[in-house]
Amino acid sequence: MRIDHDLHIHTTLSSCCNDPNQVPERIIRRCESLGLRTIGFSDHVWQNPYLKPDDWYAPQGPVRFNRLIDELQSLETPLRVLRGCEADTIAPGKYSITPQFAQTLDYVILAANHFHMVRTISQPDELTPAGVARHMITMFRGAVESGFATIIPHILMPMGFWDCYDQAIASLSDTQLLDAFHLAAEHHVAIEITPAYFPPDNDHTRKAWSIETPLRVLLLAKLAGCQFVFGSDSHAISRLEHVLVLDYFVQALELSERDIHPIARSAATPLP
């Protein structure tokens, strides 16, 4: 199979995007040139009137978010263009958007491990690899059980605790991981395959990890019956092409079209 979609694309409407060229029309034209069939816009958004956002999230409310929807309506493209968002699991049962808002979108990417946002996201109660791992599993299950998550991104990566990535995952048994992934499969929640799984080459702010760590996680997700989507998590035009390097995981996991979640399949995507 070939990668023909990218469902994790940010625009300048996300506060973490600093590329002025990362706007819908330029993104669409670049994705056309890459041979993609389906793309999804997934800017960060806070739309939960029952929880107060922090200063970073506060500007990223529905008013700003609706600007994207207005802009997309004016663009013509042969691509299948989906309107999504990236929301956050604050803690199990607490999310940055409501189920009602989720119903207005084509899909929801619901992060469960933005632990670097220490003032917003629930933190591990024990700062050891095993403690971080237990917390990641708890948060992952909370995201799956939200009732509105379509995709969980960059799964079980200890953001904010990079130094213990290998050790944290190693502390989890196959049974613990399979139990969590069986839950995702039962809820028809997709697992994202992202360039973030590749160990960093030039980012000296993070300790590198073994590629075997995310591979073990993804292989167990497949074994549990999960389906997958691809996402570049791009915040810049130059990063959009990185979705194609994810073919490494297609080969390593021996993925076929049947392993791809329906949200990512275009009408032209045949099943074997």
Secondary structure, DSSP 8 states (H G I E B T S, - for coil): ----EEEEE--TTSTT---TT-SHHHHHHHHHHTT-SEEEE--B--B-TTS---TTTTT-SHHHHHHHHHHHHT---SSEEEE--EEEEEETTEESB-HHHHTTSS--EEES--TT-TTTS---SS-SHHHHHHHHHHHHHHHHTTS--SEE-STT--TT-GGGHHHHHHTS-HHHHHHHHHHHHHTT-EEEE-GGGS--SS-TTS----THHHHHHHHHHHHTT--EEE---BSSGGGGGGGGGGHHHHHHHT--GGGB-GGG--TT----
